[in-house]
Amino acid sequence: MRYTILCYHNEDITSAWTEEEDAEVIDKLKAVNRKWAKSFGPIARLMPTSAATTLRKSENIVTDGPFAETKEQLLGFYVLDVESLDVAIRIAREMAEANPGGAYELRPIALYYPDGEAIEDAPAP
């Protein structure tokens, strides 16, 4: 089963980390990544929201910045291929120990071919 782990944190906190503090968290996360390497697909660390561009559908305008209305912003995501949600939760718990604060949201993934044909349906909730 495929899941994504979405990593959220307060960007004011993570942006205030020194290079050393950031490197320490990344090193701890790399240890989790190595442990579960066979379960991981793509991993993406997003740049700060100040580098974002937003398309607002309701106004059909494009603006610089996300103007996030939430306390925590999406910092990145992991794609997993594991046998169950329980395993995905175990991985997320280890990530949470490596990266204090924030939240990890797990969601099942359905993959599609560019022509719209499903590769694999997401598991039933």
DSSP file (Angstrom, degrees, kcal/mol; ACC not computed):
  #  RESIDUE AA STRUCTURE BP1 BP2  ACC     N-H-->O    O-->H-N    N-H-->O    O-->H-N    TCO  KAPPA ALPHA  PHI   PSI    X-CA   Y-CA   Z-CA
    1    1 A M              0   0    0      0, 0.0    81,-2.4     0, 0.0     2,-0.4   0.000 360.0 360.0 360.0 140.4    0.0    0.0    0.0
    2    2 A R  E     +A   81   0A   0    107,-0.4   107,-2.1    79,-0.2     2,-0.3  -0.820 360.0 169.8-102.1 137.3    1.3    3.4   -0.8
    3    3 A Y  E     -AB  80 108A   0     77,-1.7    77,-3.4    -2,-0.4     2,-0.4  -0.940  23.6-140.6-135.0 157.2    1.0    6.3    1.6
    4    4 A T  E     -AB  79 107A   0    103,-2.7   103,-2.2    -2,-0.3     2,-0.6  -0.965   8.0-150.6-115.7 142.8    2.4    9.8    1.8
    5    5 A I  E     -AB  78 106A   0     73,-2.1    73,-1.9    -2,-0.4     2,-0.5  -0.958  13.5-157.0-108.7 113.8    3.7   11.4    5.0
    6    6 A L  E     -AB  77 105A   0     99,-3.4    99,-2.5    -2,-0.6     2,-0.6  -0.814   8.5-145.8 -93.4 126.5    3.2   15.1    4.9
    7    7 A C  E     -AB  76 104A   0     69,-2.7    68,-3.4    -2,-0.5    69,-1.0  -0.833  19.6-178.8-100.8 119.3    5.5   17.0    7.2
    8    8 A Y  E     +AB  74 103A   0     95,-3.1    95,-2.2    -2,-0.6     2,-0.3  -0.888   9.3 154.2-116.6 146.6    4.2   20.2    8.8
    9    9 A H  E     -A   73   0A   0     64,-1.8    64,-2.6    -2,-0.4     2,-0.7  -0.974  52.7 -86.7-160.6 160.9    5.9   22.6   11.2
   10   10 A N    >>  -     0   0    0     -2,-0.3     4,-2.0    62,-0.3     3,-1.0  -0.655  35.9-152.0 -73.1 114.4    5.8   26.2   12.3
   11   11 A E  H 3> S+     0   0    0     -2,-0.7     4,-2.5    60,-0.4     5,-0.2   0.775  91.7  63.6 -64.9 -27.2    8.0   27.9    9.7
   12   12 A D  H 3> S+     0   0    0      2,-0.2     4,-0.6     1,-0.2    -1,-0.3   0.878 108.4  43.3 -61.7 -35.6    9.0   30.7   12.2
   13   13 A I  H X> S+     0   0    0     -3,-1.0     3,-0.7     2,-0.2     4,-0.5   0.953 116.3  44.0 -74.0 -51.3   10.6   28.0   14.3
   14   14 A T  H >< S+     0   0    0     -4,-2.0     3,-0.7     1,-0.3    -2,-0.2   0.833 111.6  54.2 -67.4 -31.1   12.3   26.0   11.5
   15   15 A S  H 3< S+     0   0    0     -4,-2.5    -1,-0.3     1,-0.2    -2,-0.2   0.740 104.4  56.7 -71.7 -21.8   13.5   29.2    9.8
   16   16 A A  H << S+     0   0    0     -3,-0.7    -1,-0.2    -4,-0.6    -2,-0.2   0.575  82.0 111.6 -85.8  -9.4   15.1   30.3   13.1
   17   17 A W  S << S-     0   0    0     -3,-0.7     2,-0.0    -4,-0.5    -3,-0.0  -0.356  70.7-122.1 -63.0 141.9   17.2   27.2   13.4
   18   18 A T     >  -     0   0    0      1,-0.1     4,-2.6    -2,-0.0     5,-0.2  -0.318  30.7-101.9 -71.8 168.0   21.0   27.7   12.9
   19   19 A E  H  > S+     0   0    0      1,-0.2     4,-2.5     2,-0.2     5,-0.2   0.881 126.0  51.7 -58.3 -37.4   22.7   25.7   10.2
   20   20 A E  H  > S+     0   0    0      2,-0.2     4,-2.2     1,-0.2    -1,-0.2   0.915 109.5  47.7 -67.1 -43.7   24.0   23.4   12.8
   21   21 A E  H  > S+     0   0    0      2,-0.2     4,-2.0     1,-0.2    -2,-0.2   0.917 113.7  48.1 -63.9 -43.0   20.5   22.8   14.3
   22   22 A D  H  X S+     0   0    0     -4,-2.6     4,-2.6     1,-0.2    -2,-0.2   0.928 111.6  49.8 -62.1 -45.4   19.0   22.2   10.8
   23   23 A A  H  X S+     0   0    0     -4,-2.5     4,-2.6    -5,-0.2    -1,-0.2   0.868 108.1  54.3 -62.1 -37.3   21.9   19.8   10.0
   24   24 A E  H  X S+     0   0    0     -4,-2.2     4,-2.0     2,-0.2    -1,-0.2   0.923 110.4  45.2 -63.6 -44.5   21.3   17.9   13.2
   25   25 A V  H  X S+     0   0    0     -4,-2.0     4,-2.5     2,-0.2    -2,-0.2   0.930 113.4  50.1 -64.5 -44.9   17.6   17.4   12.5
   26   26 A I  H  X S+     0   0    0     -4,-2.6     4,-2.5     1,-0.2    -2,-0.2   0.905 109.2  52.0 -61.3 -41.5   18.4   16.3    8.9
   27   27 A D  H  X S+     0   0    0     -4,-2.6     4,-1.5     2,-0.2    -1,-0.2   0.905 110.2  48.5 -61.0 -41.4   21.0   13.8   10.1
   28   28 A K  H  X S+     0   0    0     -4,-2.0     4,-1.4     1,-0.2    -2,-0.2   0.900 112.2  48.5 -65.5 -40.2   18.5   12.3   12.5
   29   29 A L  H  X S+     0   0    0     -4,-2.5     4,-2.7     1,-0.2    -2,-0.2   0.872 106.7  56.7 -67.6 -35.9   15.9   12.1    9.7
   30   30 A K  H  X S+     0   0    0     -4,-2.5     4,-2.7     1,-0.2    -1,-0.2   0.859 102.7  55.6 -62.5 -34.5   18.5   10.5    7.4
   31   31 A A  H  X S+     0   0    0     -4,-1.5     4,-2.0     2,-0.2    -1,-0.2   0.910 109.6  45.5 -64.4 -41.1   19.0    7.8   10.0
   32   32 A V  H  X S+     0   0    0     -4,-1.4     4,-2.0     2,-0.2    -2,-0.2   0.918 112.0  52.9 -64.9 -43.1   15.3    7.0    9.8
   33   33 A N  H  < S+     0   0    0     -4,-2.7    -2,-0.2     1,-0.2     7,-0.2   0.909 109.3  48.4 -58.7 -44.0   15.4    7.1    6.0
   34   34 A R  H >< S+     0   0    0     -4,-2.7     3,-1.1     1,-0.2     4,-0.2   0.909 109.7  52.6 -63.5 -41.7   18.3    4.6    5.9
   35   35 A K  H 3< S+     0   0    0     -4,-2.0     3,-0.2     1,-0.3    -1,-0.2   0.881 122.2  30.0 -61.0 -39.0   16.4    2.3    8.3
   36   36 A W  T >X S+     0   0    0     -4,-2.0     3,-2.4     1,-0.2     4,-0.8   0.085  80.5 128.8-108.4  21.5   13.3    2.3    6.1
   37   37 A A  G X4  +     0   0    0     -3,-1.1     3,-0.7     1,-0.3    -1,-0.2   0.807  69.5  57.1 -51.6 -38.3   15.0    2.8    2.7
   38   38 A K  G 34 S+     0   0    0      1,-0.2    -1,-0.3    -3,-0.2    -2,-0.1   0.689 108.3  48.5 -69.8 -16.4   13.2   -0.2    1.1
   39   39 A S  G <4 S+     0   0    0     -3,-2.4    42,-2.8    -6,-0.2     2,-0.3   0.611  94.9  94.7 -94.3 -15.0    9.9    1.4    2.0
   40   40 A F  E <<  +C   80   0A   0     -4,-0.8    40,-0.2    -3,-0.7     3,-0.1  -0.574  41.9 173.9 -88.7 140.8   10.6    4.9    0.7
   41   41 A G  E     -     0   0A   0     38,-4.2    -1,-0.1     1,-0.4    39,-0.1   0.014  62.7 -12.3-104.6-139.3    9.8    6.3   -2.7
   42   42 A P  E     -     0   0A   0      0, 0.0    37,-1.8     0, 0.0    -1,-0.4  -0.290  60.3-162.1 -63.4 146.5   10.4   10.0   -3.5
   43   43 A I  E     -C   78   0A   0     35,-0.2     2,-0.4    -3,-0.1    35,-0.2  -0.995   7.3-171.3-126.9 134.5   11.2   12.4   -0.6
   44   44 A A  E     -C   77   0A   0     33,-2.8    33,-2.1    -2,-0.4     2,-0.6  -0.989  14.5-161.3-133.1 129.1   10.9   16.2   -1.1
   45   45 A R  E     -C   76   0A   0     -2,-0.4    31,-0.3    31,-0.2     2,-0.2  -0.941  25.8-140.7-103.5 119.7   11.9   19.0    1.2
   46   46 A L        -     0   0    0     29,-3.4     3,-0.1    -2,-0.6    -2,-0.0  -0.497  13.1-116.2 -82.4 148.0   10.1   22.2    0.2
   47   47 A M        -     0   0    0     -2,-0.2    -1,-0.1     1,-0.2     5,-0.0  -0.313  53.8 -70.4 -71.6 165.1   11.6   25.6    0.1
   48   48 A P    >   -     0   0    0      0, 0.0     3,-2.2     0, 0.0     4,-0.2  -0.126  43.4-111.8 -58.5 155.4   10.2   28.2    2.6
   49   49 A T  G >  S+     0   0    0      1,-0.3     3,-1.7     2,-0.2    18,-0.1   0.743 114.3  72.6 -61.3 -22.1    6.7   29.6    1.9
   50   50 A S  G 3  S+     0   0    0      1,-0.3    -1,-0.3    15,-0.2    15,-0.1   0.712  96.1  52.1 -65.1 -17.8    8.4   33.0    1.2
   51   51 A A  G <  S+     0   0    0     -3,-2.2    -1,-0.3    13,-0.1    -2,-0.2   0.418  92.8 108.4 -93.7  -0.1    9.6   31.3   -2.1
   52   52 A A    <   -     0   0    0     -3,-1.7    13,-3.6    -4,-0.2     2,-0.4  -0.323  54.2-154.0 -79.9 158.5    6.1   30.2   -3.0
   53   53 A T  E     -D   64   0B   0     11,-0.3     2,-0.4    13,-0.1    11,-0.2  -0.992  15.9-154.4-126.2 136.9    3.8   31.4   -5.8
   54   54 A T  E     -D   63   0B   0      9,-2.7     9,-2.6    -2,-0.4     2,-0.6  -0.943  11.6-157.0-121.2 133.0    0.0   30.9   -5.3
   55   55 A L  E     -D   62   0B   0     -2,-0.4     2,-0.8     7,-0.2     7,-0.2  -0.942  14.7-154.3-102.2 116.6   -2.8   30.7   -7.9
   56   56 A R  E  >> -D   61   0B   0      5,-2.7     4,-1.7    -2,-0.6     5,-1.2  -0.831   3.2-163.0 -94.2 110.5   -6.1   31.6   -6.2
   57   57 A K  T  45S+     0   0    0     -2,-0.8    -1,-0.2     1,-0.2     5,-0.0   0.890  85.2  56.8 -61.1 -42.0   -8.8   29.9   -8.2
   58   58 A S  T  45S+     0   0    0      1,-0.2    -1,-0.2     2,-0.1    -2,-0.0   0.832 122.1  26.4 -64.4 -31.8  -11.6   32.0   -6.9
   59   59 A E  T  45S-     0   0    0     -3,-0.4    -1,-0.2     2,-0.2    -2,-0.2   0.513  98.4-133.5-105.6  -7.5  -10.0   35.3   -8.1
   60   60 A N  T  <5 +     0   0    0     -4,-1.7     2,-0.3     1,-0.2    -3,-0.2   0.902  61.4 131.2  52.7  46.3   -8.0   33.7  -10.9
   61   61 A I  E   < -D   56   0B   0     -5,-1.2    -5,-2.7     2,-0.0     2,-0.5  -0.918  52.0-140.7-126.3 154.8   -4.9   35.6   -9.9
   62   62 A V  E     +D   55   0B   0     -2,-0.3     2,-0.3    -7,-0.2    -7,-0.2  -0.958  26.2 178.1-114.2 131.2   -1.3   34.6   -9.2
   63   63 A T  E     -D   54   0B   0     -9,-2.6    -9,-2.7    -2,-0.5     2,-0.2  -0.916  32.4-107.0-130.7 156.4    0.6   36.1   -6.3
   64   64 A D  E    S+D   53   0B   0     -2,-0.3   -11,-0.3   -11,-0.2   -13,-0.1  -0.588  86.2  20.3 -75.4 143.9    4.0   35.9   -4.7
   65   65 A G  S    S-     0   0    0    -13,-3.6   -11,-0.4    -2,-0.2    -2,-0.2   0.206  81.3-103.7  80.6 157.6    4.1   34.0   -1.4
   66   66 A P        -     0   0    0      0, 0.0    -1,-0.1     0, 0.0     3,-0.1   0.734  30.1-150.3 -89.7 -24.4    1.6   31.6    0.0
   67   67 A F        -     0   0    0      1,-0.1    -2,-0.0   -18,-0.1   -17,-0.0   0.946  27.0-154.0  47.7  52.3   -0.1   34.0    2.6
   68   68 A A        -     0   0    0      1,-0.1    -1,-0.1     3,-0.0     5,-0.1  -0.264  21.0-160.8 -61.0 138.0   -0.7   30.9    4.7
   69   69 A E        +     0   0    0     -3,-0.1     2,-0.3     3,-0.1    -1,-0.1   0.159  66.8  82.3-103.9  16.2   -3.6   31.1    7.0
   70   70 A T  S    S-     0   0    0      1,-0.1    -2,-0.0     2,-0.0     3,-0.0  -0.834  78.0-129.2-119.9 159.0   -2.4   28.3    9.2
   71   71 A K  S    S+     0   0    0     -2,-0.3   -60,-0.4     1,-0.1     2,-0.4   0.869  96.0  49.0 -72.2 -37.4    0.2   28.1   12.0
   72   72 A E  S    S-     0   0    0    -62,-0.2     2,-0.3   -61,-0.1   -62,-0.3  -0.867  73.8-154.3-110.0 139.2    2.1   25.2   10.5
   73   73 A Q  E     -A    9   0A   0    -64,-2.6   -64,-1.8    -2,-0.4     2,-0.5  -0.761  29.8 -99.3-108.7 155.7    3.2   25.0    6.9
   74   74 A L  E     +A    8   0A   0     -2,-0.3   -66,-0.2   -66,-0.2     3,-0.1  -0.624  39.1 177.5 -72.5 119.5    3.9   22.0    4.7
   75   75 A L  E     -     0   0A   0    -68,-3.4   -29,-3.4    -2,-0.5     2,-0.3   0.693  55.8 -49.1 -97.8 -23.6    7.7   21.5    4.7
   76   76 A G  E     -AC   7  45A   0    -69,-1.0   -69,-2.7   -31,-0.3    -1,-0.3  -0.979  50.7-120.4 171.5-178.0    8.0   18.4    2.6
   77   77 A F  E     -AC   6  44A   0    -33,-2.1   -33,-2.8    -2,-0.3     2,-0.4  -0.996   3.6-148.5-152.6 156.2    6.7   14.9    2.0
   78   78 A Y  E     -AC   5  43A   0    -73,-1.9   -73,-2.1    -2,-0.3     2,-0.5  -0.930  13.2-145.7-119.1 144.7    7.7   11.2    1.8
   79   79 A V  E     -A    4   0A   0    -37,-1.8   -38,-4.2    -2,-0.4     2,-0.3  -0.971  23.0-169.9-111.6 127.8    6.2    8.6   -0.4
   80   80 A L  E     -AC   3  40A   0    -77,-3.4   -77,-1.7    -2,-0.5     2,-0.4  -0.847  23.3-162.5-117.1 150.4    6.0    5.1    1.2
   81   81 A D  E     +A    2   0A   0    -42,-2.8     2,-0.2    -2,-0.3   -79,-0.2  -0.873  38.4 148.4-128.0  98.8    5.2    1.6   -0.1
   82   82 A V        -     0   0    0    -81,-2.4     3,-0.1    -2,-0.4    -2,-0.0  -0.786  57.7-110.8-129.9 168.1    4.5   -0.5    3.0
   83   83 A E  S    S+     0   0    0     -2,-0.2     2,-0.3     1,-0.1   -81,-0.1   0.705  91.5   0.2 -77.0 -18.4    2.3   -3.4    3.9
   84   84 A S     >  -     0   0    0    -83,-0.1     4,-1.7     1,-0.1     3,-0.3  -0.992  68.1-104.6-161.9 164.9    0.0   -1.5    6.2
   85   85 A L  H  > S+     0   0    0     -2,-0.3     4,-2.7     1,-0.2     5,-0.2   0.848 116.3  64.0 -61.6 -34.8   -1.0    1.8    7.7
   86   86 A D  H  > S+     0   0    0      1,-0.2     4,-2.1     2,-0.2    -1,-0.2   0.895 102.9  47.2 -57.8 -40.9    0.5    0.5   11.0
   87   87 A V  H  > S+     0   0    0     -3,-0.3     4,-2.3     2,-0.2    -1,-0.2   0.918 110.9  51.6 -67.6 -42.4    3.9    0.4    9.4
   88   88 A A  H  X S+     0   0    0     -4,-1.7     4,-2.4     1,-0.2    -2,-0.2   0.899 110.2  49.5 -60.1 -40.5    3.5    3.9    7.9
   89   89 A I  H  X S+     0   0    0     -4,-2.7     4,-2.5     2,-0.2    -1,-0.2   0.902 108.0  53.6 -65.5 -40.8    2.5    5.2   11.4
   90   90 A R  H  X S+     0   0    0     -4,-2.1     4,-1.8    -5,-0.2    -2,-0.2   0.914 110.4  47.1 -60.0 -42.8    5.6    3.5   12.9
   91   91 A I  H  X S+     0   0    0     -4,-2.3     4,-2.2     1,-0.2    -2,-0.2   0.926 111.2  50.9 -64.1 -44.6    7.8    5.3   10.4
   92   92 A A  H  X S+     0   0    0     -4,-2.4     4,-2.5     1,-0.2    -2,-0.2   0.881 107.3  54.2 -61.8 -38.3    6.1    8.6   11.1
   93   93 A R  H  X S+     0   0    0     -4,-2.5     4,-1.7     2,-0.2    -1,-0.2   0.906 108.4  48.9 -61.9 -41.4    6.6    8.2   14.8
   94   94 A E  H  X S+     0   0    0     -4,-1.8     4,-1.5     1,-0.2    -1,-0.2   0.888 110.8  50.5 -66.2 -37.7   10.3    7.7   14.3
   95   95 A M  H  X S+     0   0    0     -4,-2.2     4,-1.9     1,-0.2    -2,-0.2   0.909 107.4  54.0 -64.2 -40.7   10.4   10.8   12.1
   96   96 A A  H  < S+     0   0    0     -4,-2.5    -1,-0.2     1,-0.2    -2,-0.2   0.849 106.6  51.6 -63.6 -34.2    8.6   12.7   14.8
   97   97 A E  H  < S+     0   0    0     -4,-1.7    -1,-0.2     1,-0.2    -2,-0.2   0.862 112.2  46.8 -68.1 -34.3   11.3   11.7   17.3
   98   98 A A  H  < S+     0   0    0     -4,-1.5    -2,-0.2     1,-0.2   -69,-0.2   0.779 119.5  39.2 -76.7 -27.7   14.0   12.9   15.0
   99   99 A N  S  < S-     0   0    0     -4,-1.9    -1,-0.2    -5,-0.1   -74,-0.0  -0.837  85.3-148.1-128.5  91.2   12.3   16.2   14.2
  100  100 A P        +     0   0    0      0, 0.0    -3,-0.1     0, 0.0    -4,-0.0  -0.266  60.2  16.7 -65.4 144.4   10.6   17.7   17.4
  101  101 A G  S    S+     0   0    0      1,-0.2   -93,-0.1    -5,-0.1    -2,-0.1  -0.124  88.2  65.5  87.4 173.1    7.5   19.8   17.0
  102  102 A G  S    S-     0   0    0    -95,-0.1     2,-0.3    -2,-0.0   -93,-0.3  -0.247  76.7 -87.5  75.1-162.3    5.1   20.0   14.1
  103  103 A A  E     -B    8   0A   0    -95,-2.2   -95,-3.1     2,-0.0     2,-0.5  -0.979  16.4-141.6-149.0 155.9    2.9   17.3   12.8
  104  104 A Y  E     -B    7   0A   0     -2,-0.3     2,-0.5   -97,-0.2   -97,-0.2  -0.985  16.6-162.9-123.7 119.0    3.0   14.3   10.3
  105  105 A E  E     -B    6   0A   0    -99,-2.5   -99,-3.4    -2,-0.5     2,-0.5  -0.880   5.7-155.4-103.3 130.7   -0.1   13.7    8.3
  106  106 A L  E     +B    5   0A   0     -2,-0.5  -101,-0.2  -101,-0.2   -17,-0.0  -0.897  16.3 173.6-108.1 133.2   -0.5   10.3    6.6
  107  107 A R  E     -B    4   0A   0   -103,-2.2  -103,-2.7    -2,-0.5     2,-0.1  -1.000  32.3-116.9-137.7 140.0   -2.7    9.8    3.5
  108  108 A P  E     -B    3   0A   0      0, 0.0     2,-0.4     0, 0.0  -105,-0.3  -0.400  33.9-139.7 -66.4 152.9   -3.2    6.8    1.2
  109  109 A I        -     0   0    0   -107,-2.1     2,-0.5    12,-0.1  -107,-0.4  -0.941  13.2-161.2-119.3 138.1   -2.1    7.5   -2.4
  110  110 A A        -     0   0    0     -2,-0.4     2,-0.3    12,-0.1    11,-0.2  -0.983  19.1-148.9-110.6 128.8   -3.8    6.5   -5.7
  111  111 A L  E     -E  120   0C   0      9,-1.4     8,-2.7    -2,-0.5     9,-1.3  -0.748  13.8-169.2-100.0 147.1   -1.4    6.6   -8.6
  112  112 A Y  E     -E  118   0C   0     -2,-0.3     6,-0.2     6,-0.3     5,-0.1  -0.972  22.3-121.8-135.0 147.5   -2.5    7.4  -12.2
  113  113 A Y    >   -     0   0    0      4,-3.3     3,-2.3    -2,-0.3     6,-0.0  -0.484  40.5-105.7 -74.8 157.3   -1.0    7.3  -15.7
  114  114 A P  T 3  S+     0   0    0      0, 0.0    -1,-0.1     0, 0.0    -2,-0.0   0.792 121.6  60.7 -57.0 -26.9   -0.9   10.6  -17.5
  115  115 A D  T 3  S-     0   0    0      2,-0.1     3,-0.1     1,-0.1    -2,-0.0   0.444 123.6-103.9 -81.5   2.6   -3.8    9.3  -19.7
  116  116 A G  S <  S+     0   0    0     -3,-2.3     2,-0.3     1,-0.3    -1,-0.1   0.350  75.5 138.0  96.5  -6.3   -5.9    9.0  -16.6
  117  117 A E        -     0   0    0      1,-0.1    -4,-3.3    -5,-0.1    -1,-0.3  -0.554  57.8-114.5 -74.1 136.0   -5.8    5.3  -16.1
  118  118 A A  E     -E  112   0C   0     -2,-0.3    -6,-0.3    -6,-0.2     3,-0.2  -0.494  24.1-170.2 -71.0 135.2   -5.4    4.2  -12.5
  119  119 A I  E    S-     0   0C   0     -8,-2.7     2,-0.3     1,-0.4    -7,-0.2   0.853  78.6  -9.6 -83.7 -46.6   -2.1    2.4  -11.7
  120  120 A E  E    S-E  111   0C   0     -9,-1.3    -9,-1.4  -118,-0.0    -1,-0.4  -0.957  71.5-124.9-156.1 131.0   -3.3    1.4   -8.3
  121  121 A D        -     0   0    0     -2,-0.3   -12,-0.1   -11,-0.2     3,-0.1  -0.481  34.5-106.9 -75.6 150.0   -6.3    2.4   -6.2
  122  122 A A        -     0   0    0     -2,-0.1   -12,-0.1   -14,-0.1    -1,-0.1  -0.451  44.2 -96.7 -69.2 148.8   -5.8    3.9   -2.8
  123  123 A P        -     0   0    0      0, 0.0    -1,-0.1     0, 0.0   -13,-0.0  -0.331  46.1 -95.6 -64.6 150.7   -6.7    1.5    0.1
  124  124 A A              0   0    0      1,-0.1    -3,-0.0    -3,-0.1     0, 0.0  -0.425 360.0 360.0 -64.9 140.0  -10.2    2.0    1.5
  125  125 A P              0   0    0      0, 0.0    -1,-0.1     0, 0.0    -3,-0.0   0.503 360.0 360.0 -66.8 360.0  -10.1    4.2    4.6
